[in-house]
């Protein structure tokens, strides 16, 4: 696909995908130790610009609970903070949309 649609940007796009994937996994590994695997989805606009779309990891929760209680607590706390953030972002977006009417 990249070769057909963006032959001149192919190498840059692959390099960017690799860099973002590596940095994302390093960041998540810092905050969620014991992360077993990671799925990262990207989307690309018609101009070849890359956007991080979705990240999902499968950590070994039993390992965190049994071996490293502090990491487990940090995992739960970060999850709660993230849900709080998403909730407020959704409220802000809803207010923006209502303001446009």
Beta strands, then each sheet from edge to edge (+ up, - down):
strand 1: 35-44
strand 2: 50-59
sheet 1: 1+ 2-
end
